[in-house]
Amino acid sequence: MNALSPADRALLPKDMDFTNEAHRKFVHRVYESRAHRGFKRFDYFYQAQCVWEETMAENIARLIKGDNKKVVVISGNGHIIHRFGIPQRLTRRRPVRTATLVPYPVNRAVTLKQDTADFVWLTGRYLHLKHRHRPNIKNEKATATLPVT
C-alpha cells in the first residue's frame, strides 16, 4: 500500500483489519495454488485481498446504512467461505445479520467443514478454469442494486 499515491490511499476504507490468522492461512493456501503463482510476495497478495474485501464490505455498509435494507451480494467463494472476508468485515462495521451460500461442485467425494458456509449448494461437475486477468479499474461505482423484498 506504500506504493499508492496519497490520492489513491484516500479512497481506501479507513478501518482495515489484516490480523485474522485463520483468514491469512486460508488466503495463503489460495496463493500457493496454481492460480496465483505470478505474485512474487505473499504479503502484497494478502494486503490486496484484504483491501478488496474491506472495500466491498465498506460499500455494502454504506448501502444499508440506517435503512434496514435487505441486500444480496454475489461474490466469489473465497470472499465469503468460513465467513472470512466480506461477512466478518461487514459485521465489524454494522451489526447486521448475514448468511452465506457457497456453491460447491460434486466432482468427487468430499467432506465439508461445518463452518464452510451457512448454506452449501451442491452443484454438478464443472470445468475448473484459471482466473481471468482483471483490468486495473479505478473509482468504478456500482450501476445497479437489486432490493430484496
C-alpha positions as CSV (number, residue, x, y, z in Angstrom):
1,M,0.0,0.0,0.0
2,N,3.0,2.3,0.4
3,A,3.3,2.4,-3.4
4,L,-0.2,4.1,-3.7
5,S,-0.3,7.8,-4.2
6,P,-1.9,9.8,-1.3
7,A,-4.9,10.4,-3.6
8,D,-5.4,6.6,-4.1
9,R,-4.8,5.9,-0.5
10,A,-7.5,8.3,0.5
11,L,-10.0,6.2,-1.5
12,L,-9.4,3.2,0.8
13,P,-11.6,2.3,3.8
14,K,-10.3,3.9,7.0
15,D,-10.9,0.8,9.0
16,M,-8.9,-2.2,7.7
17,D,-8.0,-5.4,9.5
18,F,-5.0,-7.6,8.5
19,T,-4.8,-9.6,11.8
20,N,-7.1,-12.6,11.2
21,E,-4.6,-15.5,11.2
22,A,-7.2,-18.1,10.1
23,H,-8.1,-15.9,7.1
24,R,-4.4,-15.4,6.4
25,K,-3.8,-19.2,6.3
26,F,-6.8,-19.7,4.0
27,V,-5.6,-17.0,1.6
28,H,-2.1,-18.5,1.7
29,R,-3.4,-21.8,0.5
30,V,-5.1,-20.0,-2.4
31,Y,-1.8,-18.1,-3.1
32,E,0.1,-21.4,-3.2
33,S,-2.3,-22.8,-5.8
34,R,-1.5,-22.5,-9.5
35,A,-3.9,-19.6,-10.0
36,H,-1.7,-17.1,-8.2
37,R,1.9,-18.2,-8.9
38,G,2.7,-14.9,-10.7
39,F,2.6,-12.9,-7.4
40,K,6.1,-12.6,-6.0
41,R,5.3,-11.8,-2.4
42,F,2.5,-13.3,-0.4
43,D,2.3,-10.2,1.9
44,Y,1.4,-8.0,-1.0
45,F,-1.1,-10.5,-2.3
46,Y,-2.7,-10.7,1.2
47,Q,-2.8,-6.9,1.6
48,A,-4.6,-6.7,-1.8
49,Q,-7.1,-9.4,-0.9
50,C,-7.9,-7.7,2.4
51,V,-8.2,-4.2,0.9
52,W,-10.5,-5.7,-1.8
53,E,-12.7,-7.3,0.8
54,E,-12.7,-4.3,3.1
55,T,-13.8,-2.1,0.2
56,M,-16.6,-4.5,-0.7
57,A,-17.7,-4.6,3.0
58,E,-17.5,-0.8,3.3
59,N,-19.6,-0.3,0.2
60,I,-22.3,-2.7,1.4
61,A,-22.3,-1.0,4.8
62,R,-22.8,2.4,3.1
63,L,-25.7,0.9,1.1
64,I,-27.6,-0.4,4.1
65,K,-26.8,2.5,6.4
66,G,-29.8,3.2,8.6
67,D,-32.5,1.9,6.2
68,N,-32.9,-1.6,7.4
69,K,-32.4,-2.8,3.8
70,K,-32.0,-6.3,2.7
71,V,-29.2,-6.9,0.2
72,V,-28.0,-9.8,-1.8
73,V,-24.3,-9.7,-2.5
74,I,-22.9,-12.1,-5.2
75,S,-19.2,-12.7,-4.8
76,G,-16.6,-15.4,-5.3
77,N,-16.5,-18.2,-2.7
78,G,-13.1,-17.0,-1.5
79,H,-14.6,-13.8,-0.2
80,I,-17.2,-15.5,2.0
81,I,-16.1,-19.0,2.8
82,H,-15.8,-19.7,6.6
83,R,-17.4,-16.2,6.9
84,F,-14.0,-14.7,6.2
85,G,-13.8,-11.7,4.0
86,I,-17.0,-9.8,3.4
87,P,-19.2,-11.2,6.2
88,Q,-16.7,-10.6,9.0
89,R,-15.7,-7.2,7.6
90,L,-19.3,-6.1,7.1
91,T,-20.5,-7.1,10.6
92,R,-17.5,-5.3,12.1
93,R,-18.9,-2.1,10.5
94,R,-22.6,-2.8,11.1
95,P,-24.3,-5.2,13.5
96,V,-26.3,-6.9,10.7
97,R,-27.5,-10.4,10.2
98,T,-25.8,-12.2,7.3
99,A,-26.0,-15.6,5.7
100,T,-23.5,-17.2,3.2
101,L,-24.3,-19.5,0.4
102,V,-21.4,-21.4,-1.2
103,P,-21.9,-23.4,-4.4
104,Y,-19.8,-26.5,-4.2
105,P,-19.2,-28.8,-7.2
106,V,-19.7,-32.5,-6.6
107,N,-16.6,-33.6,-8.6
108,R,-15.5,-36.2,-6.1
109,A,-16.3,-37.5,-2.6
110,V,-15.6,-34.6,-0.2
111,T,-16.3,-33.8,3.5
112,L,-17.0,-30.2,4.1
113,K,-16.3,-28.5,7.4
114,Q,-19.4,-27.3,9.3
115,D,-18.2,-23.7,9.2
116,T,-17.7,-23.7,5.3
117,A,-20.9,-21.6,4.9
118,D,-24.4,-21.1,6.4
119,F,-25.7,-22.9,3.3
120,V,-23.9,-25.1,0.8
121,W,-25.4,-25.6,-2.7
122,L,-24.1,-28.9,-4.2
123,T,-23.8,-28.4,-7.9
124,G,-22.9,-30.6,-10.8
125,R,-19.4,-31.0,-12.2
126,Y,-17.7,-28.0,-13.7
127,L,-14.6,-27.3,-15.7
128,H,-12.1,-25.5,-13.5
129,L,-10.7,-22.5,-15.3
130,K,-7.9,-20.2,-14.3
131,H,-8.7,-16.7,-13.1
132,R,-9.0,-14.3,-16.0
133,H,-6.8,-11.2,-15.9
134,R,-8.6,-8.4,-14.1
135,P,-8.0,-5.0,-15.6
136,N,-7.0,-2.1,-13.4
137,I,-10.3,-0.4,-12.6
138,K,-10.3,2.8,-10.5
139,N,-13.3,4.5,-9.0
140,E,-15.8,2.3,-10.6
141,K,-19.2,2.6,-9.0
142,A,-22.0,0.0,-8.9
143,T,-24.5,0.7,-11.7
144,A,-27.4,-1.2,-10.1
145,T,-28.7,-2.7,-6.9
146,L,-31.4,-5.2,-6.5
147,P,-33.6,-4.8,-3.5
148,V,-34.9,-8.0,-1.8
149,T,-38.5,-7.9,-0.6
